[in-house]
């Protein structure tokens, strides 16, 4: 977890600030990811959180991983259903007729 997160923390910071920017409606927040000291600080916070979870015990790490994978599956199902609804409604990009 720690090794992978150290490589992906920079990407996570970009998406975190983009998410906050879209939620608040302030596009300037997305630009904070390009400020070096802010980027490094938030990366270190992500790594600190991952280290803390890993340090606690394997049970905690296992529960967190189960929760994260479950969340990813729910989001994937939501997007799949949304895509099918849009396709059936004729609103999809480059629409092709859809049937099961």
N, C-alpha and C positions, 0 to 999 in steps of 0.2 A: 504494500500500500504506500509506504513512504517513498520508495524509489519511483513508482509510477506517478504518484502525485507530484513529486518534484519536477518531473518532465511535463506534466499536463497543467500545472498550476498557472502558468502564464496564459494558457488558453482559457482556463476557468476564470481568470481575472477579467479577460476581455469580455467574455459572455456575461459575467456577473454585472459589470458596469453597463453593458448593453441592456440587460434585463432591467436594472434599476432605472436607466434612462427611459426605457419604454413605459415602465409602470408610472413614473412621475411625469412623463411628457416633457422632460428637459433633455434635449439632445447634447448639451454640454457635458453631462455626466459621463456619457460614453467616451469622451475624450480623455477622461482621467486615467484610463488604462494605458495611455501612451506617456504619462508622466512617470519617469523612471522610479523615483523614490516611493510613489504610491503603489506602483506595480509590484515592486520588490517587497514592500511591507505586507500587502495583501497576500502575495504568494507565500510569504513566511507564515502568515496566519493560517492559510490553508494547510501548510505542511505541519504546523504546530497542532492543529486539530486532528489531522490524520495520525500523527505521532501519539497524541493523547489517547485516541481510540485504540490504537494498536497496543499501547502500553497497558491499558486497563486489563484486558484478558481476551482470550480467543472467543469467549461467549459473546462479549460485547461486539467484537468485530463481526462475528457471524450474524448476530441480530441486525446490525447496521447494514450488512451486505444483503441480507434477505429483504429488508425494508427498501433499500435502493433498487434492487432488481425488480421487486413488486411494483414500485413506483414507475420504473421504466416500462414495464409491460403494460400498465394502465395507460400511460401516455401513448404508447404505440397503438394500443387498441382504440383509444380516442381518435388519433389521427387517421387510422385505417377506416373507422366508421365515418368520420367526417369526409374523407376522400370518396368513399363509396356514395354517400349521400349527395355530394356535389356532382359526381359523375352521373348518377341516376337522374338528378335534376337538370342535367345538361349544362351545368355551369363550369365544368372542368376545362382546363387548358387542353387544347387539341383533343376535344371530346371524341371518344369512340364509344359506340353502343356497349352497354354493360349488361351482362346477364351471368348468373351464377353458373 
